Amino acid sequence: MTSGTSRGPENESTSPGLPGSADKDLAGHADRVRRGYLLVSGLDYFADMLLTVTSVLLLQSLGMGSGAVFALIAAVWIVEGVSEIPTGVLADLLGRRTSVAISFVLRAIGYSALFFSGSVYVAAAGVLLSALGGTFASGALEAWAVDETGAKDPSGLDRLFAQGKIAENAGLVLGTLTGAALGTLDLALPQIVAGLTCALAAVLSLRLMTGRPDPDRPPAAPEPQAAFAPRLRESFGEVMTGTRLTLRGDKVLIALILAAALLWLFRGIPGVQWTVVYEGLVGGNLLVLGAMRSVGSLLEIPLLGWTLSLQKRRASARRTVIVTASTAGALALVCAAAVKEPALSIVCYVCFSTAFGLCMPGVRAAMNERIDSGHRATVLSVASLFNSLFTGGGLILTGLAVGDLGSTALAWPLAAAGFGIAGLWVASLAVRPGTAPTTTTSTTGSTGPQEVRAP
């Protein structure tokens, strides 16, 4: 984080050109960025989670059979996977703010399409457009927050992403419960509320995602821009070359990306089955299913607060949190599959989903420590690409191996073992010394193409 060293009142100054004033400006900007990041992240999750309980039911009500629903979900993974790199390059070219705004606009259109049309084809197009929109924000919002807060020390990144996870969980809980409540009135209502939320988030992202002030020189007049297509081709080549070099030169970063993708895969397998497994136990009540989905995220909030305090006291807190959470999560998922008592099984599954959430801030912080500013959005999109490919491919294989979605006997114990092993692998990588990014020759800034700052 960008904050000046501790100084007494005699050294403070409010004059615009003096160092004390510059440090205050940068510290104030970092605080504003942090607040903007938390607000936009919360709205992002709120909009998406409005649909978590009702979306499949809505598609079925429009006449889409189970095979078509699974095919559409597979198409969503494919769209997200193949779009990650191009949209990451666009984020580094156009600027992170523009990319995030585009993401929310596309999702606003996609979600609203399902509300205003009763056509199954329009519904499918809306789902795919929303999936494409999500990739424009994947990596871009996170890259903007890291670059603009100037968080270079590990504890600063851990705090940033732990606070971000709390904001995401708040949006997740409110979105899930609100969507379930609206779904009891009309299955399409959550869609239009999600669309309106994304429209609001697009406006707020343009307003809040500002660039860092430079105290050393006044703002330069904007330079005339070359034609977009040549700039896109040139920047695509530059960014992809830099990204290739970043990945090729850091084997730990590549291993982190692969290990994190495995965590997503083994989290995704039970995530597909849980509604089928527990629907009968709760009598098909949407509000109860929504509450079950939300309680784990609620538990994460105080636990993430505890991890923040632990990080202040122990240098090895990141590894401790990831090892503990992944081990506990693996054991909880085995118990959820094995125990016969429904209430206990539900509690165990909630513990598993909570464990996954506790792992992620440390994983994200470890990745960002090893990525230079200029290619951050693109490299993070590479990580999201692997998450999509691993999860999509793994779910296809799981679907072939598990005939009954309500059966946990095979899939959940295997997922538990994989989750525990992947967590230990991530924990060992997350504390390896990074190539502390320095300010680079970046192709863009948060508000569009700017003079490069070096890694």
SEDRENSE-310512 format. One line per field, with one value per residue (C-alpha): residue number from 1; residue in three letters; x, y, z. Coordinates in steps of 0.001 Angstrom, whole numbers, plus 500000, padded with zeros to 6 digits. Example, Ala and Ser with C-alpha at 12.3 -4.5 7.8 and 13.67 -1.06 7.14 Angstrom:
<rs>
nr: (1_2) .
rest: (Ala_Ser) .
u: (512300_513670) .
v: (495500_498940) .
w: (507800_507140) .
</rs>
This chain:
<rs>
nr: (1_2_3_4_5_6_7_8_9_10_11_12_13_14_15_16_17_18_19_20_21_22_23_24_25_26_27_28_29_30_31_32_33_34_35_36_37_38_39_40_41_42_43_44_45_46_47_48_49_50_51_52_53_54_55_56_57_58_59_60_61_62_63_64_65_66_67_68_69_70_71_72_73_74_75_76_77_78_79_80_81_82_83_84_85_86_87_88_89_90_91_92_93_94_95_96_97_98_99_100_101_102_103_104_105_106_107_108_109_110_111_112_113_114_115_116_117_118_119_120_121_122_123_124_125_126_127_128_129_130_131_132_133_134_135_136_137_138_139_140_141_142_143_144_145_146_147_148_149_150_151_152_153_154_155_156_157_158_159_160_161_162_163_164_165_166_167_168_169_170_171_172_173_174_175_176_177_178_179_180_181_182_183_184_185_186_187_188_189_190_191_192_193_194_195_196_197_198_199_200_201_202_203_204_205_206_207_208_209_210_211_212_213_214_215_216_217_218_219_220_221_222_223_224_225_226_227_228_229_230_231_232_233_234_235_236_237_238_239_240_241_242_243_244_245_246_247_248_249_250_251_252_253_254_255_256_257_258_259_260_261_262_263_264_265_266_267_268_269_270_271_272_273_274_275_276_277_278_279_280_281_282_283_284_285_286_287_288_289_290_291_292_293_294_295_296_297_298_299_300_301_302_303_304_305_306_307_308_309_310_311_312_313_314_315_316_317_318_319_320_321_322_323_324_325_326_327_328_329_330_331_332_333_334_335_336_337_338_339_340_341_342_343_344_345_346_347_348_349_350_351_352_353_354_355_356_357_358_359_360_361_362_363_364_365_366_367_368_369_370_371_372_373_374_375_376_377_378_379_380_381_382_383_384_385_386_387_388_389_390_391_392_393_394_395_396_397_398_399_400_401_402_403_404_405_406_407_408_409_410_411_412_413_414_415_416_417_418_419_420_421_422_423_424_425_426_427_428_429_430_431_432_433_434_435_436_437_438_439_440_441_442_443_444_445_446_447_448_449_450_451_452_453_454_455) .
rest: (Met_Thr_Ser_Gly_Thr_Ser_Arg_Gly_Pro_Glu_Asn_Glu_Ser_Thr_Ser_Pro_Gly_Leu_Pro_Gly_Ser_Ala_Asp_Lys_Asp_Leu_Ala_Gly_His_Ala_Asp_Arg_Val_Arg_Arg_Gly_Tyr_Leu_Leu_Val_Ser_Gly_Leu_Asp_Tyr_Phe_Ala_Asp_Met_Leu_Leu_Thr_Val_Thr_Ser_Val_Leu_Leu_Leu_Gln_Ser_Leu_Gly_Met_Gly_Ser_Gly_Ala_Val_Phe_Ala_Leu_Ile_Ala_Ala_Val_Trp_Ile_Val_Glu_Gly_Val_Ser_Glu_Ile_Pro_Thr_Gly_Val_Leu_Ala_Asp_Leu_Leu_Gly_Arg_Arg_Thr_Ser_Val_Ala_Ile_Ser_Phe_Val_Leu_Arg_Ala_Ile_Gly_Tyr_Ser_Ala_Leu_Phe_Phe_Ser_Gly_Ser_Val_Tyr_Val_Ala_Ala_Ala_Gly_Val_Leu_Leu_Ser_Ala_Leu_Gly_Gly_Thr_Phe_Ala_Ser_Gly_Ala_Leu_Glu_Ala_Trp_Ala_Val_Asp_Glu_Thr_Gly_Ala_Lys_Asp_Pro_Ser_Gly_Leu_Asp_Arg_Leu_Phe_Ala_Gln_Gly_Lys_Ile_Ala_Glu_Asn_Ala_Gly_Leu_Val_Leu_Gly_Thr_Leu_Thr_Gly_Ala_Ala_Leu_Gly_Thr_Leu_Asp_Leu_Ala_Leu_Pro_Gln_Ile_Val_Ala_Gly_Leu_Thr_Cys_Ala_Leu_Ala_Ala_Val_Leu_Ser_Leu_Arg_Leu_Met_Thr_Gly_Arg_Pro_Asp_Pro_Asp_Arg_Pro_Pro_Ala_Ala_Pro_Glu_Pro_Gln_Ala_Ala_Phe_Ala_Pro_Arg_Leu_Arg_Glu_Ser_Phe_Gly_Glu_Val_Met_Thr_Gly_Thr_Arg_Leu_Thr_Leu_Arg_Gly_Asp_Lys_Val_Leu_Ile_Ala_Leu_Ile_Leu_Ala_Ala_Ala_Leu_Leu_Trp_Leu_Phe_Arg_Gly_Ile_Pro_Gly_Val_Gln_Trp_Thr_Val_Val_Tyr_Glu_Gly_Leu_Val_Gly_Gly_Asn_Leu_Leu_Val_Leu_Gly_Ala_Met_Arg_Ser_Val_Gly_Ser_Leu_Leu_Glu_Ile_Pro_Leu_Leu_Gly_Trp_Thr_Leu_Ser_Leu_Gln_Lys_Arg_Arg_Ala_Ser_Ala_Arg_Arg_Thr_Val_Ile_Val_Thr_Ala_Ser_Thr_Ala_Gly_Ala_Leu_Ala_Leu_Val_Cys_Ala_Ala_Ala_Val_Lys_Glu_Pro_Ala_Leu_Ser_Ile_Val_Cys_Tyr_Val_Cys_Phe_Ser_Thr_Ala_Phe_Gly_Leu_Cys_Met_Pro_Gly_Val_Arg_Ala_Ala_Met_Asn_Glu_Arg_Ile_Asp_Ser_Gly_His_Arg_Ala_Thr_Val_Leu_Ser_Val_Ala_Ser_Leu_Phe_Asn_Ser_Leu_Phe_Thr_Gly_Gly_Gly_Leu_Ile_Leu_Thr_Gly_Leu_Ala_Val_Gly_Asp_Leu_Gly_Ser_Thr_Ala_Leu_Ala_Trp_Pro_Leu_Ala_Ala_Ala_Gly_Phe_Gly_Ile_Ala_Gly_Leu_Trp_Val_Ala_Ser_Leu_Ala_Val_Arg_Pro_Gly_Thr_Ala_Pro_Thr_Thr_Thr_Thr_Ser_Thr_Thr_Gly_Ser_Thr_Gly_Pro_Gln_Glu_Val_Arg_Ala_Pro) .
u: (500000_501124_501620_504392_506714_505624_506416_505814_503666_506753_507474_503947_503032_499893_501676_500849_504443_506032_506743_504359_501461_502402_502500_499117_497674_498944_497739_494338_494155_495020_492178_489731_490854_490409_486883_486009_487400_485329_482117_482437_483424_480394_478028_479647_478910_475474_474392_475706_474391_470870_470543_472241_469033_466649_468571_468288_464652_463920_465573_463542_460338_461108_461129_464835_465478_468169_470510_470183_470818_474050_475076_474474_476556_479358_479088_479419_482716_483950_483033_484698_487806_488446_487609_489926_493126_491618_489652_492696_494718_491942_492014_495746_495233_492079_492522_491119_488306_486954_487179_485251_482568_482180_481797_478904_477176_477280_475987_473214_472018_472435_470607_467780_467245_465953_463400_461986_461815_460132_462143_464525_466920_467024_467556_470519_471980_471597_473422_476322_476521_476691_479486_481430_480853_482254_485633_486108_486249_488189_491620_491031_489399_491947_494868_493605_493297_496806_498464_496666_497073_500768_500515_503916_504431_502856_500857_499376_498199_496808_494836_493556_492267_490906_488906_487877_486687_484603_482987_482380_480802_478527_477361_477039_474848_472611_472337_471524_468831_467341_467253_465611_462968_462238_462112_459227_457208_458468_461480_462344_462417_466012_467130_465936_467250_470642_470564_469777_472524_475068_473971_474541_477916_478990_478346_480094_483143_483651_483277_485433_488226_490528_494292_497002_498087_501681_503107_506262_504673_501422_498988_500085_497757_496260_498195_496397_495700_496540_493843_492471_493069_496846_497201_495312_497546_500707_499625_498380_501811_503629_501420_501453_505229_505624_503158_504999_508275_506694_505353_508431_510723_508765_508052_506568_503930_503035_502734_500568_498210_497892_497437_494785_492959_492863_491345_488629_488016_487607_485410_483317_482416_480372_479170_477256_475680_474765_471334_470288_471715_470023_466845_464809_466139_464802_461512_462443_462181_464142_464693_466128_468487_469492_470150_472233_474291_474779_475698_479173_479953_478669_480991_483911_483548_484578_487104_488694_488842_490717_493167_493839_494787_496899_498808_499800_501382_502923_504948_503904_500178_499370_500703_499060_495656_495794_497030_494463_491556_492275_492810_489661_487686_488768_487763_484435_483554_484316_482040_479302_479298_479604_477294_473655_472256_470954_471566_475157_475796_474596_476860_479849_479150_478893_482295_483770_482506_483797_487250_487537_486785_489451_492118_491550_492910_496326_496305_495460_498026_500754_500028_499988_503357_504920_503305_504536_502083_502167_500884_498936_495438_496568_498438_495483_493289_495621_494952_491190_491531_493077_490367_487718_489402_490177_486705_484827_486842_486683_482919_482465_484503_482616_479301_480376_481506_478547_475226_473095_473687_472329_474998_478017_479628_482300_482660_482838_485560_487704_487067_487999_491312_492122_491143_493394_496394_495950_495693_498986_500621_499305_500455_504002_504115_502416_505343_508101_509953_508471_509993_508633_507150_508566_506947_507263_506748_503098_500911_498111_496933_493603_491996_493409_496681_499296_503040_504460_505427_507978_507789) .
v: (500000_503528_505375_507652_506804_507919_511578_514011_517153_519279_517470_517545_519976_520850_522724_521149_520647_519336_515657_515455_516616_514195_511243_512240_512487_509028_507520_509133_507832_504306_504473_505649_502853_500290_501506_501543_498032_496722_498403_497276_493729_493539_494690_492239_489292_490607_490724_487257_485560_486889_484032_481190_479562_480343_480334_476611_476561_479507_477787_474657_476717_478053_474484_473682_470024_468758_467850_471337_472906_470940_471825_475510_475328_473675_476466_479036_477463_477413_481063_482116_480074_481215_484844_485222_486074_488461_490370_490453_492000_494536_495391_496103_498064_500090_500408_498441_500927_500696_496910_496603_499001_496939_493829_495269_496658_493284_491497_494065_493307_489547_489263_491545_489467_486580_488863_490573_487517_484178_482638_479857_481044_484586_483136_481074_484094_486146_483529_483394_487197_487427_484837_486875_490020_488416_487849_491595_492132_488953_490125_493783_494918_493036_494376_497950_497630_496180_498737_501785_500979_500329_497232_495580_493960_490520_491605_494511_492215_489688_492430_493821_490451_489388_492633_492033_488524_489956_492415_489609_487448_490277_490641_486867_486503_489474_488448_484803_485576_488425_486279_483399_485713_487302_483846_482842_485611_485111_483166_485975_488781_488118_488549_492132_493093_491637_493645_496894_496174_495690_498956_500753_499038_500166_503793_503441_501722_504651_507028_505223_503559_506565_506665_507380_511051_511758_514482_514878_516379_518043_516059_515982_516934_513873_512748_511926_508212_506023_503941_501358_498244_498797_499663_496507_494303_495934_495856_492283_491229_493207_492030_488389_488483_490019_487565_484624_485872_486411_482874_481285_482997_482072_478376_479007_481291_478606_476023_478423_478882_475111_474407_477123_475689_472317_473956_475430_472047_470161_472940_472815_469118_469285_472735_471173_468437_470153_471433_467972_466277_468574_469667_466793_467400_470979_470239_472175_475495_478135_480336_477441_476534_480188_480337_477176_478668_481882_480652_479493_482903_484558_482379_483412_487085_486769_484069_486353_489060_486596_485818_489550_489809_486639_488141_491104_488773_485989_486142_482603_483274_482811_479246_478409_479611_477740_474464_474561_475526_473019_470136_470952_471409_468018_466265_468116_467071_463404_463625_465340_462379_459669_460653_459605_462347_465097_468022_466942_466437_469975_471388_469506_470788_474363_473920_472712_475727_478030_476438_477180_480846_481089_479752_482252_485582_484015_482396_485689_487619_485066_485349_489145_489307_487579_489571_492892_495765_496034_492500_491918_491786_489425_487017_486962_486163_483250_481998_482371_480527_477550_477720_477529_474771_472603_473046_472612_469559_468059_468467_466767_463772_463745_463774_460735_458877_459774_458749_460161_463775_462972_460341_461496_458100_458422_462077_463765_461600_461996_465739_465878_464117_466388_469499_468607_467781_470892_473029_471696_472331_475896_476546_475432_477720_480734_481503_481204_484506_486448_488605_491721_493640_497088_499805_499052_499662_498953_499386_501012_502546_502364_504961_503890_503830_505814_506221_502965_502236_499556_496122) .
w: (500000_499339_502563_503710_506541_509968_510526_513332_512942_512401_509130_507723_504994_503101_500310_496936_495800_498983_499739_502700_500551_497751_500151_501529_498026_497127_500409_499955_496394_497583_500121_497451_495122_497876_498626_494912_494462_497359_496149_492525_493613_495881_493124_490691_492955_493931_490267_489397_492522_492021_489521_491362_492645_489772_486469_485649_486752_484448_481481_482154_482363_478866_477545_477652_478462_480806_477925_476467_479876_480286_476722_477451_480641_478654_476066_478855_479959_476356_475767_479004_478252_474684_475511_478500_476606_473999_476625_478909_476085_475512_479214_479012_475767_476414_480155_483059_483736_480174_480208_483483_482231_479017_481165_483129_480021_478236_481305_481759_478218_478598_481901_480790_477639_479753_481394_478315_476044_476458_473628_474550_471840_473189_476660_475437_473639_476829_478880_476406_476124_479921_479942_477388_479441_482553_480888_480296_484070_484827_485898_484936_488194_490277_488208_488582_492364_492765_490488_491866_495562_495021_497238_496811_500218_500759_503812_501852_499067_501524_503264_499961_498753_502150_502280_498658_499546_502375_499939_497428_500110_501211_497605_497279_500352_499557_495904_496631_499188_497151_494016_495876_497344_493950_492371_494612_492899_489325_488093_485653_488243_489389_485762_485389_488837_487855_484624_486459_489005_486211_484578_487901_488342_484847_485785_489150_487638_485230_488149_490712_488717_488444_487843_490396_490629_489620_491907_489825_486758_485660_483525_479894_477075_475414_472364_469113_468895_465922_464254_466634_464495_464029_467710_468629_466467_467773_471408_471120_469904_472597_475438_474352_473982_477434_478919_477344_478755_482182_482292_480725_483199_486320_486765_490198_488658_486105_488893_490916_487969_487506_491224_491565_488537_490293_493356_491125_489507_492780_494133_490953_491042_494278_493190_490286_492412_495661_494631_493414_496497_499010_497211_498601_502102_502139_500426_497274_499115_497164_500203_502202_499349_499102_502826_502642_499817_501774_505233_504217_502777_505938_508002_505821_506778_510472_509569_506982_509636_511847_509026_508674_512338_512036_509100_511243_513812_511698_508506_507543_507967_504277_504179_507528_506341_503007_504545_507349_505107_502330_504777_506753_503527_502169_505393_505482_501922_502690_505727_503677_501292_503951_506806_506689_508923_506554_508906_509589_505874_505162_507884_506444_502934_504211_505903_502612_500666_503414_503242_499536_500126_502830_500448_497664_499050_499645_496191_494481_496479_495657_491929_491895_493642_490656_487813_486427_486111_482335_481721_484930_483413_480644_482949_485341_482351_481571_485098_484559_481242_483032_485708_482974_480981_484000_485494_482219_481165_484633_484822_481457_482666_485962_484119_482099_485237_487454_485961_488767_489765_493216_493877_495893_496527_493842_492899_496316_497918_494777_494785_498470_497889_494955_496881_499810_497608_495452_498598_499951_496571_496458_500027_499231_496184_497762_500062_497456_496985_494091_491401_493099_490201_489692_487731_484042_480528_480539_477544_479526_482692_484466_482252_478897_477034_478941_479136_480338_483937_484477_486131) .
</rs>
